[in-house]
Amino acid sequence: MPLTAGNIGESYSVKKVGGLEETKRFLTNLGFTEGAEISIISRMAGNVIVNVRDARVAINEDMARKIMV
């Protein structure tokens, strides 16, 4: 399922990162790699805030849809 369908406070494992090559590279640089453990902190105005590799990252809804958990 896409990250946008996840519940706040739940932990997930990244299964796949999709999108164009530039998008994949951007998300990989933020720490969204296959097997990475992430947890959803909150959602605000279409943005998703997650913990990934001991860092808090905010991404927009379009980017979050490209991350399969």
mmCIF file as gemmi writes it, N, C-alpha and C atoms, coordinates in Angstrom:
data_model
loop_
_atom_site.group_PDB
_atom_site.id
_atom_site.type_symbol
_atom_site.label_atom_id
_atom_site.label_alt_id
_atom_site.label_comp_id
_atom_site.label_asym_id
_atom_site.label_entity_id
_atom_site.label_seq_id
_atom_site.pdbx_PDB_ins_code
_atom_site.Cartn_x
_atom_site.Cartn_y
_atom_site.Cartn_z
_atom_site.occupancy
_atom_site.B_iso_or_equiv
_atom_site.pdbx_formal_charge
_atom_site.auth_seq_id
_atom_site.auth_asym_id
_atom_site.pdbx_PDB_model_num
ATOM 1 N N . MET Axp A 1 ? 0.839 -1.184 0 1 0 ? 1 A 1
ATOM 2 C CA . MET Axp A 1 ? 0 0 0 1 0 ? 1 A 1
ATOM 3 C C . MET Axp A 1 ? 0.884 1.247 0 1 0 ? 1 A 1
ATOM 4 N N . PRO Axp A 2 ? 0.394 2.35 -0.517 1 0 ? 2 A 1
ATOM 5 C CA . PRO Axp A 2 ? 1.189 3.583 -0.484 1 0 ? 2 A 1
ATOM 6 C C . PRO Axp A 2 ? 1.269 4.155 0.93 1 0 ? 2 A 1
ATOM 7 N N . LEU Axp A 3 ? 2.294 4.907 1.196 1 0 ? 3 A 1
ATOM 8 C CA . LEU Axp A 3 ? 2.504 5.503 2.516 1 0 ? 3 A 1
ATOM 9 C C . LEU Axp A 3 ? 1.309 6.368 2.927 1 0 ? 3 A 1
ATOM 10 N N . THR Axp A 4 ? 0.639 6.986 1.979 1 0 ? 4 A 1
ATOM 11 C CA . THR Axp A 4 ? -0.503 7.846 2.291 1 0 ? 4 A 1
ATOM 12 C C . THR Axp A 4 ? -1.652 7.078 2.934 1 0 ? 4 A 1
ATOM 13 N N . ALA Axp A 5 ? -1.715 5.756 2.748 1 0 ? 5 A 1
ATOM 14 C CA . ALA Axp A 5 ? -2.785 4.943 3.321 1 0 ? 5 A 1
ATOM 15 C C . ALA Axp A 5 ? -2.441 4.45 4.726 1 0 ? 5 A 1
ATOM 16 N N . GLY Axp A 6 ? -1.236 4.731 5.198 1 0 ? 6 A 1
ATOM 17 C CA . GLY Axp A 6 ? -0.813 4.292 6.524 1 0 ? 6 A 1
ATOM 18 C C . GLY Axp A 6 ? -1.456 5.101 7.636 1 0 ? 6 A 1
ATOM 19 N N . ASN Axp A 7 ? -1.413 4.552 8.827 1 0 ? 7 A 1
ATOM 20 C CA . ASN Axp A 7 ? -2.003 5.194 9.996 1 0 ? 7 A 1
ATOM 21 C C . ASN Axp A 7 ? -0.945 5.936 10.806 1 0 ? 7 A 1
ATOM 22 N N . ILE Axp A 8 ? -1.338 7.054 11.394 1 0 ? 8 A 1
ATOM 23 C CA . ILE Axp A 8 ? -0.446 7.829 12.251 1 0 ? 8 A 1
ATOM 24 C C . ILE Axp A 8 ? -0.069 6.987 13.462 1 0 ? 8 A 1
ATOM 25 N N . GLY Axp A 9 ? 1.227 6.977 13.779 1 0 ? 9 A 1
ATOM 26 C CA . GLY Axp A 9 ? 1.724 6.223 14.919 1 0 ? 9 A 1
ATOM 27 C C . GLY Axp A 9 ? 2.144 4.802 14.588 1 0 ? 9 A 1
ATOM 28 N N . GLU Axp A 10 ? 1.862 4.333 13.393 1 0 ? 10 A 1
ATOM 29 C CA . GLU Axp A 10 ? 2.225 2.974 12.988 1 0 ? 10 A 1
ATOM 30 C C . GLU Axp A 10 ? 3.611 2.955 12.355 1 0 ? 10 A 1
ATOM 31 N N . SER Axp A 11 ? 4.29 1.816 12.485 1 0 ? 11 A 1
ATOM 32 C CA . SER Axp A 11 ? 5.597 1.615 11.853 1 0 ? 11 A 1
ATOM 33 C C . SER Axp A 11 ? 5.429 0.715 10.637 1 0 ? 11 A 1
ATOM 34 N N . TYR Axp A 12 ? 6.182 1.005 9.615 1 0 ? 12 A 1
ATOM 35 C CA . TYR Axp A 12 ? 6.112 0.253 8.364 1 0 ? 12 A 1
ATOM 36 C C . TYR Axp A 12 ? 7.514 0.021 7.833 1 0 ? 12 A 1
ATOM 37 N N . SER Axp A 13 ? 7.619 -0.932 6.931 1 0 ? 13 A 1
ATOM 38 C CA . SER Axp A 13 ? 8.872 -1.199 6.234 1 0 ? 13 A 1
ATOM 39 C C . SER Axp A 13 ? 8.682 -0.798 4.775 1 0 ? 13 A 1
ATOM 40 N N . VAL Axp A 14 ? 9.642 -0.095 4.209 1 0 ? 14 A 1
ATOM 41 C CA . VAL Axp A 14 ? 9.549 0.334 2.814 1 0 ? 14 A 1
ATOM 42 C C . VAL Axp A 14 ? 9.738 -0.886 1.917 1 0 ? 14 A 1
ATOM 43 N N . LYS Axp A 15 ? 8.778 -1.126 1.035 1 0 ? 15 A 1
ATOM 44 C CA . LYS Axp A 15 ? 8.847 -2.25 0.103 1 0 ? 15 A 1
ATOM 45 C C . LYS Axp A 15 ? 9.405 -1.824 -1.245 1 0 ? 15 A 1
ATOM 46 N N . LYS Axp A 16 ? 8.997 -0.608 -1.693 1 0 ? 16 A 1
ATOM 47 C CA . LYS Axp A 16 ? 9.411 -0.149 -3.021 1 0 ? 16 A 1
ATOM 48 C C . LYS Axp A 16 ? 9.272 1.361 -3.093 1 0 ? 16 A 1
ATOM 49 N N . VAL Axp A 17 ? 10.157 1.99 -3.837 1 0 ? 17 A 1
ATOM 50 C CA . VAL Axp A 17 ? 10.065 3.422 -4.107 1 0 ? 17 A 1
ATOM 51 C C . VAL Axp A 17 ? 9.871 3.567 -5.612 1 0 ? 17 A 1
ATOM 52 N N . GLY Axp A 18 ? 8.778 4.209 -6.008 1 0 ? 18 A 1
ATOM 53 C CA . GLY Axp A 18 ? 8.458 4.357 -7.422 1 0 ? 18 A 1
ATOM 54 C C . GLY Axp A 18 ? 8.67 5.777 -7.912 1 0 ? 18 A 1
ATOM 55 N N . GLY Axp A 19 ? 8.221 6.014 -9.135 1 0 ? 19 A 1
ATOM 56 C CA . GLY Axp A 19 ? 8.326 7.35 -9.722 1 0 ? 19 A 1
ATOM 57 C C . GLY Axp A 19 ? 9.459 7.446 -10.727 1 0 ? 19 A 1
ATOM 58 N N . LEU Axp A 20 ? 9.663 8.66 -11.201 1 0 ? 20 A 1
ATOM 59 C CA . LEU Axp A 20 ? 10.752 8.918 -12.143 1 0 ? 20 A 1
ATOM 60 C C . LEU Axp A 20 ? 12.096 8.735 -11.451 1 0 ? 20 A 1
ATOM 61 N N . GLU Axp A 21 ? 13.138 8.569 -12.233 1 0 ? 21 A 1
ATOM 62 C CA . GLU Axp A 21 ? 14.476 8.336 -11.677 1 0 ? 21 A 1
ATOM 63 C C . GLU Axp A 21 ? 14.902 9.462 -10.735 1 0 ? 21 A 1
ATOM 64 N N . GLU Axp A 22 ? 14.589 10.692 -11.088 1 0 ? 22 A 1
ATOM 65 C CA . GLU Axp A 22 ? 14.937 11.836 -10.242 1 0 ? 22 A 1
ATOM 66 C C . GLU Axp A 22 ? 14.211 11.766 -8.895 1 0 ? 22 A 1
ATOM 67 N N . THR Axp A 23 ? 12.942 11.366 -8.931 1 0 ? 23 A 1
ATOM 68 C CA . THR Axp A 23 ? 12.152 11.228 -7.707 1 0 ? 23 A 1
ATOM 69 C C . THR Axp A 23 ? 12.707 10.108 -6.833 1 0 ? 23 A 1
ATOM 70 N N . LYS Axp A 24 ? 13.026 8.977 -7.445 1 0 ? 24 A 1
ATOM 71 C CA . LYS Axp A 24 ? 13.599 7.85 -6.695 1 0 ? 24 A 1
ATOM 72 C C . LYS Axp A 24 ? 14.901 8.254 -6.017 1 0 ? 24 A 1
ATOM 73 N N . ARG Axp A 25 ? 15.735 8.961 -6.738 1 0 ? 25 A 1
ATOM 74 C CA . ARG Axp A 25 ? 17.031 9.398 -6.195 1 0 ? 25 A 1
ATOM 75 C C . ARG Axp A 25 ? 16.816 10.352 -5.014 1 0 ? 25 A 1
ATOM 76 N N . PHE Axp A 26 ? 15.878 11.275 -5.149 1 0 ? 26 A 1
ATOM 77 C CA . PHE Axp A 26 ? 15.578 12.221 -4.083 1 0 ? 26 A 1
ATOM 78 C C . PHE Axp A 26 ? 15.111 11.489 -2.82 1 0 ? 26 A 1
ATOM 79 N N . LEU Axp A 27 ? 14.171 10.563 -2.973 1 0 ? 27 A 1
ATOM 80 C CA . LEU Axp A 27 ? 13.646 9.827 -1.824 1 0 ? 27 A 1
ATOM 81 C C . LEU Axp A 27 ? 14.699 8.912 -1.207 1 0 ? 27 A 1
ATOM 82 N N . THR Axp A 28 ? 15.531 8.318 -2.04 1 0 ? 28 A 1
ATOM 83 C CA . THR Axp A 28 ? 16.619 7.471 -1.532 1 0 ? 28 A 1
ATOM 84 C C . THR Axp A 28 ? 17.593 8.299 -0.715 1 0 ? 28 A 1
ATOM 85 N N . ASN Axp A 29 ? 17.904 9.496 -1.161 1 0 ? 29 A 1
ATOM 86 C CA . ASN Axp A 29 ? 18.807 10.375 -0.414 1 0 ? 29 A 1
ATOM 87 C C . ASN Axp A 29 ? 18.22 10.789 0.93 1 0 ? 29 A 1
ATOM 88 N N . LEU Axp A 30 ? 16.893 10.82 1.032 1 0 ? 30 A 1
ATOM 89 C CA . LEU Axp A 30 ? 16.242 11.145 2.304 1 0 ? 30 A 1
ATOM 90 C C . LEU Axp A 30 ? 16.219 9.942 3.256 1 0 ? 30 A 1
ATOM 91 N N . GLY Axp A 31 ? 16.533 8.749 2.739 1 0 ? 31 A 1
ATOM 92 C CA . GLY Axp A 31 ? 16.566 7.553 3.576 1 0 ? 31 A 1
ATOM 93 C C . GLY Axp A 31 ? 15.489 6.535 3.273 1 0 ? 31 A 1
ATOM 94 N N . PHE Axp A 32 ? 14.643 6.802 2.275 1 0 ? 32 A 1
ATOM 95 C CA . PHE Axp A 32 ? 13.582 5.867 1.914 1 0 ? 32 A 1
ATOM 96 C C . PHE Axp A 32 ? 14.124 4.808 0.969 1 0 ? 32 A 1
ATOM 97 N N . THR Axp A 33 ? 14.763 3.793 1.54 1 0 ? 33 A 1
ATOM 98 C CA . THR Axp A 33 ? 15.305 2.684 0.768 1 0 ? 33 A 1
ATOM 99 C C . THR Axp A 33 ? 14.546 1.415 1.133 1 0 ? 33 A 1
ATOM 100 N N . GLU Axp A 34 ? 14.593 0.425 0.262 1 0 ? 34 A 1
ATOM 101 C CA . GLU Axp A 34 ? 13.885 -0.825 0.531 1 0 ? 34 A 1
ATOM 102 C C . GLU Axp A 34 ? 14.365 -1.426 1.839 1 0 ? 34 A 1
ATOM 103 N N . GLY Axp A 35 ? 13.405 -1.805 2.68 1 0 ? 35 A 1
ATOM 104 C CA . GLY Axp A 35 ? 13.722 -2.394 3.963 1 0 ? 35 A 1
ATOM 105 C C . GLY Axp A 35 ? 13.845 -1.4 5.104 1 0 ? 35 A 1
ATOM 106 N N . ALA Axp A 36 ? 13.886 -0.114 4.809 1 0 ? 36 A 1
ATOM 107 C CA . ALA Axp A 36 ? 14.006 0.902 5.861 1 0 ? 36 A 1
ATOM 108 C C . ALA Axp A 36 ? 12.73 0.938 6.696 1 0 ? 36 A 1
ATOM 109 N N . GLU Axp A 37 ? 12.899 1.037 8.005 1 0 ? 37 A 1
ATOM 110 C CA . GLU Axp A 37 ? 11.755 1.143 8.917 1 0 ? 37 A 1
ATOM 111 C C . GLU Axp A 37 ? 11.361 2.612 9.047 1 0 ? 37 A 1
ATOM 112 N N . ILE Axp A 38 ? 10.08 2.89 8.848 1 0 ? 38 A 1
ATOM 113 C CA . ILE Axp A 38 ? 9.587 4.259 8.964 1 0 ? 38 A 1
ATOM 114 C C . ILE Axp A 38 ? 8.33 4.264 9.827 1 0 ? 38 A 1
ATOM 115 N N . SER Axp A 39 ? 8.053 5.392 10.446 1 0 ? 39 A 1
ATOM 116 C CA . SER Axp A 39 ? 6.809 5.539 11.2 1 0 ? 39 A 1
ATOM 117 C C . SER Axp A 39 ? 6.211 6.908 10.874 1 0 ? 39 A 1
ATOM 118 N N . ILE Axp A 40 ? 4.891 6.937 10.776 1 0 ? 40 A 1
ATOM 119 C CA . ILE Axp A 40 ? 4.181 8.167 10.434 1 0 ? 40 A 1
ATOM 120 C C . ILE Axp A 40 ? 3.948 8.961 11.713 1 0 ? 40 A 1
ATOM 121 N N . ILE Axp A 41 ? 4.434 10.197 11.725 1 0 ? 41 A 1
ATOM 122 C CA . ILE Axp A 41 ? 4.286 11.082 12.875 1 0 ? 41 A 1
ATOM 123 C C . ILE Axp A 41 ? 2.978 11.868 12.784 1 0 ? 41 A 1
ATOM 124 N N . SER Axp A 42 ? 2.756 12.528 11.64 1 0 ? 42 A 1
ATOM 125 C CA . SER Axp A 42 ? 1.523 13.305 11.478 1 0 ? 42 A 1
ATOM 126 C C . SER Axp A 42 ? 1.275 13.622 10.018 1 0 ? 42 A 1
ATOM 127 N N . ARG Axp A 43 ? 0.09 14.134 9.773 1 0 ? 43 A 1
ATOM 128 C CA . ARG Axp A 43 ? -0.304 14.628 8.445 1 0 ? 43 A 1
ATOM 129 C C . ARG Axp A 43 ? -0.85 16.022 8.637 1 0 ? 43 A 1
ATOM 130 N N . MET Axp A 44 ? -0.387 16.967 7.81 1 0 ? 44 A 1
ATOM 131 C CA . MET Axp A 44 ? -0.876 18.34 7.893 1 0 ? 44 A 1
ATOM 132 C C . MET Axp A 44 ? -0.936 18.941 6.494 1 0 ? 44 A 1
ATOM 133 N N . ALA Axp A 45 ? -2.101 19.379 6.105 1 0 ? 45 A 1
ATOM 134 C CA . ALA Axp A 45 ? -2.308 20.074 4.83 1 0 ? 45 A 1
ATOM 135 C C . ALA Axp A 45 ? -1.719 19.307 3.643 1 0 ? 45 A 1
ATOM 136 N N . GLY Axp A 46 ? -1.9 17.991 3.625 1 0 ? 46 A 1
ATOM 137 C CA . GLY Axp A 46 ? -1.401 17.188 2.518 1 0 ? 46 A 1
ATOM 138 C C . GLY Axp A 46 ? 0.026 16.719 2.669 1 0 ? 46 A 1
ATOM 139 N N . ASN Axp A 47 ? 0.75 17.23 3.65 1 0 ? 47 A 1
ATOM 140 C CA . ASN Axp A 47 ? 2.116 16.789 3.899 1 0 ? 47 A 1
ATOM 141 C C . ASN Axp A 47 ? 2.122 15.655 4.913 1 0 ? 47 A 1
ATOM 142 N N . VAL Axp A 48 ? 3.102 14.776 4.787 1 0 ? 48 A 1
ATOM 143 C CA . VAL Axp A 48 ? 3.244 13.659 5.711 1 0 ? 48 A 1
ATOM 144 C C . VAL Axp A 48 ? 4.592 13.817 6.409 1 0 ? 48 A 1
ATOM 145 N N . ILE Axp A 49 ? 4.594 13.74 7.729 1 0 ? 49 A 1
ATOM 146 C CA . ILE Axp A 49 ? 5.831 13.807 8.496 1 0 ? 49 A 1
ATOM 147 C C . ILE Axp A 49 ? 6.121 12.408 9.021 1 0 ? 49 A 1
ATOM 148 N N . VAL Axp A 50 ? 7.316 11.898 8.707 1 0 ? 50 A 1
ATOM 149 C CA . VAL Axp A 50 ? 7.676 10.544 9.099 1 0 ? 50 A 1
ATOM 150 C C . VAL Axp A 50 ? 9.042 10.523 9.773 1 0 ? 50 A 1
ATOM 151 N N . ASN Axp A 51 ? 9.257 9.502 10.585 1 0 ? 51 A 1
ATOM 152 C CA . ASN Axp A 51 ? 10.587 9.202 11.106 1 0 ? 51 A 1
ATOM 153 C C . ASN Axp A 51 ? 11.191 8.158 10.184 1 0 ? 51 A 1
ATOM 154 N N . VAL Axp A 52 ? 12.349 8.455 9.65 1 0 ? 52 A 1
ATOM 155 C CA . VAL Axp A 52 ? 13.062 7.494 8.802 1 0 ? 52 A 1
ATOM 156 C C . VAL Axp A 52 ? 14.536 7.574 9.17 1 0 ? 52 A 1
ATOM 157 N N . ARG Axp A 53 ? 15.109 6.452 9.516 1 0 ? 53 A 1
ATOM 158 C CA . ARG Axp A 53 ? 16.525 6.367 9.893 1 0 ? 53 A 1
ATOM 159 C C . ARG Axp A 53 ? 16.911 7.433 10.923 1 0 ? 53 A 1
ATOM 160 N N . ASP Axp A 54 ? 16.153 7.504 12.008 1 0 ? 54 A 1
ATOM 161 C CA . ASP Axp A 54 ? 16.416 8.431 13.117 1 0 ? 54 A 1
ATOM 162 C C . ASP Axp A 54 ? 16.372 9.9 12.725 1 0 ? 54 A 1
ATOM 163 N N . ALA Axp A 55 ? 15.607 10.238 11.693 1 0 ? 55 A 1
ATOM 164 C CA . ALA Axp A 55 ? 15.44 11.636 11.284 1 0 ? 55 A 1
ATOM 165 C C . ALA Axp A 55 ? 13.962 11.866 10.967 1 0 ? 55 A 1
ATOM 166 N N . ARG Axp A 56 ? 13.502 13.078 11.242 1 0 ? 56 A 1
ATOM 167 C CA . ARG Axp A 56 ? 12.142 13.451 10.85 1 0 ? 56 A 1
ATOM 168 C C . ARG Axp A 56 ? 12.189 14.111 9.491 1 0 ? 56 A 1
ATOM 169 N N . VAL Axp A 57 ? 11.312 13.644 8.617 1 0 ? 57 A 1
ATOM 170 C CA . VAL Axp A 57 ? 11.278 14.146 7.251 1 0 ? 57 A 1
ATOM 171 C C . VAL Axp A 57 ? 9.84 14.477 6.895 1 0 ? 57 A 1
ATOM 172 N N . ALA Axp A 58 ? 9.639 15.631 6.268 1 0 ? 58 A 1
ATOM 173 C CA . ALA Axp A 58 ? 8.318 16.019 5.77 1 0 ? 58 A 1
ATOM 174 C C . ALA Axp A 58 ? 8.33 15.911 4.249 1 0 ? 58 A 1
ATOM 175 N N . ILE Axp A 59 ? 7.359 15.196 3.713 1 0 ? 59 A 1
ATOM 176 C CA . ILE Axp A 59 ? 7.239 15.078 2.26 1 0 ? 59 A 1
ATOM 177 C C . ILE Axp A 59 ? 5.794 15.378 1.874 1 0 ? 59 A 1
ATOM 178 N N . ASN Axp A 60 ? 5.608 15.824 0.643 1 0 ? 60 A 1
ATOM 179 C CA . ASN Axp A 60 ? 4.249 16.133 0.199 1 0 ? 60 A 1
ATOM 180 C C . ASN Axp A 60 ? 3.514 14.849 -0.179 1 0 ? 60 A 1
ATOM 181 N N . GLU Axp A 61 ? 2.236 14.967 -0.368 1 0 ? 61 A 1
ATOM 182 C CA . GLU Axp A 61 ? 1.379 13.802 -0.615 1 0 ? 61 A 1
ATOM 183 C C . GLU Axp A 61 ? 1.768 13.067 -1.899 1 0 ? 61 A 1
ATOM 184 N N . ASP Axp A 62 ? 2.173 13.792 -2.946 1 0 ? 62 A 1
ATOM 185 C CA . ASP Axp A 62 ? 2.57 13.143 -4.199 1 0 ? 62 A 1
ATOM 186 C C . ASP Axp A 62 ? 3.785 12.238 -3.989 1 0 ? 62 A 1
ATOM 187 N N . MET Axp A 63 ? 4.763 12.729 -3.214 1 0 ? 63 A 1
ATOM 188 C CA . MET Axp A 63 ? 5.945 11.927 -2.927 1 0 ? 63 A 1
ATOM 189 C C . MET Axp A 63 ? 5.572 10.719 -2.07 1 0 ? 63 A 1
ATOM 190 N N . ALA Axp A 64 ? 4.692 10.922 -1.086 1 0 ? 64 A 1
ATOM 191 C CA . ALA Axp A 64 ? 4.301 9.84 -0.192 1 0 ? 64 A 1
ATOM 192 C C . ALA Axp A 64 ? 3.576 8.724 -0.962 1 0 ? 64 A 1
ATOM 193 N N . ARG Axp A 65 ? 2.866 9.074 -2.017 1 0 ? 65 A 1
ATOM 194 C CA . ARG Axp A 65 ? 2.174 8.066 -2.824 1 0 ? 65 A 1
ATOM 195 C C . ARG Axp A 65 ? 3.152 7.153 -3.558 1 0 ? 65 A 1
ATOM 196 N N . LYS Axp A 66 ? 4.362 7.607 -3.788 1 0 ? 66 A 1
ATOM 197 C CA . LYS Axp A 66 ? 5.35 6.823 -4.517 1 0 ? 66 A 1
ATOM 198 C C . LYS Axp A 66 ? 6.111 5.842 -3.612 1 0 ? 66 A 1
ATOM 199 N N . ILE Axp A 67 ? 5.89 5.924 -2.302 1 0 ? 67 A 1
ATOM 200 C CA . ILE Axp A 67 ? 6.557 5.034 -1.354 1 0 ? 67 A 1
ATOM 201 C C . ILE Axp A 67 ? 5.59 3.938 -0.956 1 0 ? 67 A 1
ATOM 202 N N . MET Axp A 68 ? 5.911 2.693 -1.322 1 0 ? 68 A 1
ATOM 203 C CA . MET Axp A 68 ? 5.065 1.546 -0.992 1 0 ? 68 A 1
ATOM 204 C C . MET Axp A 68 ? 5.585 0.898 0.283 1 0 ? 68 A 1
ATOM 205 N N . VAL Axp A 69 ? 4.657 0.656 1.21 1 0 ? 69 A 1
ATOM 206 C CA . VAL Axp A 69 ? 5.026 0.042 2.499 1 0 ? 69 A 1
ATOM 207 C C . VAL Axp A 69 ? 4.253 -1.258 2.689 1 0 ? 69 A 1
